[in-house]
Amino acid sequence: MSALPISKKGKTVGEVIEEAVRLAGDILLKRFNETKTIKNKGPKDIVTDVDLEVEEIIFEHLENNYPEMSMIGEESYDGKMPDGFVWIVDPIDGTRNYAAGIPIFSVVVALSYNGQVIAGANFDPKKNELFEAEKGKGAFLNGNRIKISDKTEMEKSIIGMDLSYNDNGAKFGFEIIQKLWPDIQTVRIIGSSALGISYVATGRTDLYFNYNLKPWDIAAGILLIEESGGIATDRKGEKANLFSEGILVANATLHKTFLEITDNMKWRS
């Protein structure tokens, strides 16, 4: 497609995204040590009043700039994905961490066009780290270009994963780690899939996998990985999209090795 549209306030998509995540980040930091209202969405899935507040504020900011565009968010998604331009918002990725006072969480805002992510950012307000990408223009961390790890051996690699909200995701994920161990350096489970993927994009970790995710978890991440030179697929090894149930991200060599090692394992099915 052609250049991304300018907002009615004369701002670029990138500028609007950065403003949105930083606005959200200010609220998350302010509320971090305050008492929060917590409700269960599922057996292992929660939502706080801060999630709802932040999502509403982000939506308002995006609508003020691009009133013609649709929006979906983790806390308001009705199961329908509109055509055309659609904003995708995760007000807190790592809500369980945030609610428990663990300072590992982020805000995700991405823009898709007919289901393809074309711009997005993942912002960690605690570390003031902004991971951002625009299709065809590279991936950046706080304005500096980033690239995926160039490691080619599992034995030298740091593997990231999360347990997912699906019980099989945890069970099958640990089976993967048992299969890989001890022929890897170590494993990291940080409780934020968005940050887990972003860390691969910037070369902090070398591979990340998760059994079951939603569009807002991976919207910015898929683009960050691809624009940093990596590969993002689903569990079967097919190119990842917003509605891929699971995700695997790494450089081409480690991605291929992982698929070979885990062939026919339950996590892959």
Disulfide bonds with the S-S distance in Angstrom:
none
